[in-house]
Amino acid sequence: MGKKTKASKMKAEPAAAEPAPEAEIPISNAPLPLRQLDARALGEFLELCFGDRRLLELCGELRLYSPGYRLEAMPPNQVARMLADEARAAEDAANLLDKAIRAALRNPVLESKPLGDEHYRDLLELFTGDPLQHLARVAWRALIDEDEKLRAYALSAIDLGVEALDAPAKSAAPQRKPQLPVEVQELRKQLEEARKGADRAGKERDSLREQLASARADIVAREKTVADVREELSQARGELTRASAEVARLTAAGEGRALSEARRLADESRSLSERLRIAAEERDALRAQLAQAQRATAAAPAAASVAAAEEEALPSAEEASTFLIPIFTREFYDSIQRWDRRMQRAAFDKVSLLARDWRHGSLRAIALEGLPGYYRIRIATDVRLIYRRGEGNTVEILSLIDREDLDRYIRQARTR
């Protein structure tokens, strides 16, 4: 079981009264941190919790076995160590042992009371009922103690329980086994070796049978795959043969057509070349006539054409009568400072359109409620330009604002 720490002497007095039946003691929900114990200490803790038969039952539930050995012939401490190793390695084994330990111990000693060094020393020496399970309950209580220094009493309780388990074996006098004849001992030894060899041979035979069955299944699957591949290859070869024949046929047919087409294109090329030469000669002749006509008209006065063009560029009298002169206020120049160049350009474009045609549909001019003579036009989705009709043919450009500030602008304009 490994090296033991020195424990105080345990009083193995019989219990003064019968313990209450387990069914009457509720199972505690306190944590059971088995992973705080190493494999050796956990195995010793399981020896304190369960009897030898229960340890074997737990191995059966977890389907644990030791190759070459029967669990019934193994010492209890080795069986418990197997369970401890499995619990530390597998979560399902840890859960199973957690439930089994709670069912056996029910709860830790004095679970809801704070304990100190003196309490733990008294619990290690004074107890009632099953001494081994009592020590296991003390170890459980120490493992969940809030004071880390007091958790060392868990190992003390386990070591004390292990000493109690080893005490009968140490105190019992060694029994002398009857000496058998050498021939019988040799025959028994050979028989045992033959049994072990037969067991190993049986296991190897079973393993070889499984491998053979797996190999046969693999061979069958591979043969099926090879047959499928062969069939696909045969189909591909047939398709390739048909495609090659079709390509040869199309090539033979296409060579004749290509030759006749080449001859036709050569004839057309010669015809087009001749037509191109004639067209180039006609073009040169026309260019010469155009140059002569331009020289003849260059002497005519150019002033008349310029004046006519300028006269046509001027607006008509009717258009000029509807033109409004925009007056840009200081307020407008202050308001456009917060906008970028694109929005400023858009605002001036709208003002230009407003001056030319204040009824234009794209302006969407709307009168402001509560401010007679004030209008707003749409510059962008959330930008509006405020203007006011002045006297005569003038229009005052007042401010470029955000649409959300329109109500505030109206209130401020009323107070001016």
Solvent accessible surface area in square Angstrom, and as a share of the most:
residue,aa,sasa,rsa
1,M,71,0.32
2,G,53,0.51
3,K,184,0.78
4,K,56,0.24
5,T,82,0.47
6,K,200,0.85
7,A,26,0.20
8,S,50,0.32
9,K,183,0.78
10,M,37,0.17
11,K,107,0.45
12,A,84,0.65
13,E,124,0.56
14,P,126,0.79
15,A,46,0.36
16,A,106,0.82
17,A,77,0.59
18,E,160,0.72
19,P,91,0.58
20,A,55,0.43
21,P,79,0.49
22,E,88,0.39
23,A,96,0.74
24,E,122,0.55
25,I,55,0.28
26,P,104,0.65
27,I,83,0.42
28,S,11,0.07
29,N,148,0.76
30,A,10,0.07
31,P,90,0.57
32,L,16,0.08
33,P,32,0.20
34,L,13,0.07
35,R,130,0.47
36,Q,98,0.44
37,L,7,0.04
38,D,74,0.39
39,A,18,0.14
40,R,75,0.27
41,A,2,0.01
42,L,1,0.01
43,G,2,0.02
44,E,1,0.00
45,F,0,0.00
46,L,0,0.00
47,E,22,0.10
48,L,3,0.01
49,C,1,0.01
50,F,15,0.06
51,G,47,0.45
52,D,86,0.45
53,R,185,0.67
54,R,81,0.30
55,L,2,0.01
56,L,52,0.26
57,E,82,0.37
58,L,0,0.00
59,C,0,0.00
60,G,50,0.48
61,E,91,0.41
62,L,36,0.18
63,R,210,0.77
64,L,29,0.14
65,Y,154,0.59
66,S,24,0.15
67,P,97,0.61
68,G,61,0.59
69,Y,155,0.59
70,R,162,0.59
71,L,27,0.13
72,E,124,0.56
73,A,71,0.55
74,M,27,0.12
75,P,60,0.38
76,P,54,0.34
77,N,42,0.22
78,Q,90,0.40
79,V,3,0.02
80,A,0,0.00
81,R,104,0.38
82,M,39,0.17
83,L,0,0.00
84,A,0,0.00
85,D,65,0.34
86,E,54,0.24
87,A,2,0.02
88,R,99,0.36
89,A,88,0.68
90,A,26,0.20
91,E,113,0.51
92,D,98,0.51
93,A,1,0.01
94,A,16,0.12
95,N,75,0.38
96,L,48,0.24
97,L,0,0.00
98,D,35,0.18
99,K,144,0.61
100,A,8,0.06
101,I,0,0.00
102,R,40,0.15
103,A,47,0.36
104,A,19,0.15
105,L,4,0.02
106,R,36,0.13
107,N,32,0.17
108,P,2,0.01
109,V,10,0.05
110,L,71,0.36
111,E,71,0.32
112,S,108,0.70
113,K,117,0.50
114,P,122,0.77
115,L,19,0.09
116,G,23,0.23
117,D,65,0.34
118,E,107,0.48
119,H,93,0.41
120,Y,0,0.00
121,R,105,0.38
122,D,74,0.38
123,L,24,0.12
124,L,13,0.06
125,E,63,0.28
126,L,106,0.53
127,F,34,0.14
128,T,97,0.56
129,G,25,0.24
130,D,72,0.37
131,P,46,0.29
132,L,40,0.20
133,Q,47,0.21
134,H,17,0.07
135,L,0,0.00
136,A,0,0.00
137,R,70,0.25
138,V,0,0.00
139,A,0,0.00
140,W,0,0.00
141,R,18,0.06
142,A,0,0.00
143,L,7,0.04
144,I,38,0.20
145,D,11,0.05
146,E,165,0.74
147,D,65,0.34
148,E,130,0.58
149,K,174,0.74
150,L,15,0.08
151,R,79,0.29
152,A,63,0.49
153,Y,34,0.13
154,A,1,0.00
155,L,81,0.40
156,S,39,0.25
157,A,0,0.00
158,I,1,0.00
159,D,6,0.03
160,L,5,0.02
161,G,0,0.00
162,V,1,0.00
163,E,61,0.27
164,A,25,0.19
165,L,62,0.31
166,D,45,0.23
167,A,49,0.38
168,P,85,0.53
169,A,83,0.65
170,K,161,0.68
171,S,96,0.62
172,A,66,0.51
173,A,80,0.62
174,P,128,0.81
175,Q,168,0.75
176,R,235,0.86
177,K,168,0.71
178,P,116,0.73
179,Q,162,0.72
180,L,64,0.32
181,P,76,0.48
182,V,114,0.65
183,E,122,0.55
184,V,55,0.31
185,Q,81,0.36
186,E,82,0.37
187,L,114,0.57
188,R,147,0.54
189,K,122,0.52
190,Q,92,0.41
191,L,91,0.45
192,E,81,0.37
193,E,95,0.43
194,A,62,0.48
195,R,141,0.51
196,K,96,0.41
197,G,24,0.23
198,A,63,0.49
199,D,88,0.45
200,R,140,0.51
201,A,53,0.41
202,G,14,0.14
203,K,112,0.47
204,E,108,0.48
205,R,121,0.44
206,D,69,0.36
207,S,46,0.30
208,L,113,0.56
209,R,151,0.55
210,E,124,0.56
211,Q,108,0.48
212,L,89,0.45
213,A,60,0.46
214,S,71,0.46
215,A,46,0.35
216,R,147,0.54
217,A,65,0.51
218,D,63,0.33
219,I,94,0.48
220,V,97,0.56
221,A,56,0.44
222,R,155,0.57
223,E,108,0.48
224,K,134,0.57
225,T,79,0.46
226,V,71,0.41
227,A,56,0.43
228,D,60,0.31
229,V,83,0.47
230,R,168,0.61
231,E,103,0.46
232,E,113,0.51
233,L,84,0.42
234,S,73,0.47
235,Q,106,0.47
236,A,54,0.42
237,R,152,0.56
238,G,27,0.26
239,E,102,0.46
240,L,122,0.61
241,T,93,0.54
242,R,156,0.57
243,A,52,0.40
244,S,61,0.40
245,A,64,0.50
246,E,74,0.33
247,V,93,0.53
248,A,63,0.49
249,R,137,0.50
250,L,90,0.45
251,T,71,0.41
252,A,72,0.56
253,A,42,0.32
254,G,24,0.23
255,E,114,0.51
256,G,49,0.47
257,R,155,0.56
258,A,60,0.47
259,L,100,0.50
260,S,65,0.42
261,E,75,0.34
262,A,55,0.43
263,R,157,0.57
264,R,111,0.40
265,L,90,0.45
266,A,44,0.34
267,D,76,0.40
268,E,76,0.34
269,S,60,0.39
270,R,155,0.57
271,S,57,0.37
272,L,104,0.52
273,S,67,0.43
274,E,82,0.37
275,R,158,0.58
276,L,127,0.63
277,R,122,0.44
278,I,77,0.39
279,A,52,0.40
280,A,34,0.27
281,E,97,0.44
282,E,107,0.48
283,R,119,0.43
284,D,74,0.38
285,A,52,0.41
286,L,115,0.57
287,R,146,0.53
288,A,65,0.51
289,Q,115,0.51
290,L,105,0.52
291,A,38,0.30
292,Q,120,0.53
293,A,52,0.40
294,Q,104,0.46
295,R,163,0.60
296,A,78,0.60
297,T,94,0.55
298,A,80,0.62
299,A,95,0.74
300,A,63,0.49
301,P,111,0.70
302,A,70,0.54
303,A,76,0.59
304,A,70,0.54
305,S,71,0.46
306,V,82,0.47
307,A,58,0.45
308,A,52,0.41
309,A,58,0.45
310,E,110,0.49
311,E,120,0.54
312,E,145,0.65
313,A,84,0.65
314,L,119,0.59
315,P,87,0.55
316,S,61,0.39
317,A,90,0.70
318,E,140,0.63
319,E,104,0.47
320,A,56,0.44
321,S,86,0.56
322,T,61,0.35
323,F,83,0.35
324,L,8,0.04
325,I,85,0.43
326,P,37,0.23
327,I,81,0.41
328,F,60,0.25
329,T,29,0.17
330,R,181,0.66
331,E,54,0.24
332,F,0,0.00
333,Y,84,0.32
334,D,80,0.42
335,S,18,0.12
336,I,12,0.06
337,Q,135,0.60
338,R,149,0.54
339,W,42,0.15
340,D,74,0.39
341,R,194,0.71
342,R,184,0.67
343,M,30,0.13
344,Q,38,0.17
345,R,166,0.61
346,A,33,0.25
347,A,0,0.00
348,F,76,0.32
349,D,69,0.36
350,K,42,0.18
351,V,3,0.02
352,S,49,0.32
353,L,32,0.16
354,L,0,0.00
355,A,3,0.03
356,R,134,0.49
357,D,57,0.29
358,W,85,0.30
359,R,163,0.59
360,H,80,0.36
361,G,63,0.60
362,S,52,0.34
363,L,1,0.00
364,R,142,0.52
365,A,44,0.34
366,I,86,0.43
367,A,60,0.46
368,L,10,0.05
369,E,147,0.66
370,G,52,0.50
371,L,12,0.06
372,P,126,0.79
373,G,34,0.33
374,Y,27,0.10
375,Y,67,0.26
376,R,54,0.20
377,I,1,0.00
378,R,80,0.29
379,I,16,0.08
380,A,28,0.22
381,T,88,0.51
382,D,65,0.34
383,V,7,0.04
384,R,19,0.07
385,L,0,0.00
386,I,0,0.00
387,Y,5,0.02
388,R,79,0.29
389,R,86,0.31
390,G,25,0.24
391,E,161,0.72
392,G,71,0.68
393,N,73,0.37
394,T,29,0.17
395,V,0,0.00
396,E,40,0.18
397,I,0,0.00
398,L,10,0.05
399,S,5,0.03
400,L,1,0.00
401,I,16,0.08
402,D,32,0.17
403,R,117,0.43
404,E,151,0.68
405,D,36,0.19
406,L,23,0.11
407,D,93,0.48
408,R,111,0.40
409,Y,13,0.05
410,I,22,0.11
411,R,138,0.50
412,Q,81,0.36
413,A,10,0.08
414,R,140,0.51
415,T,117,0.68
416,R,166,0.61
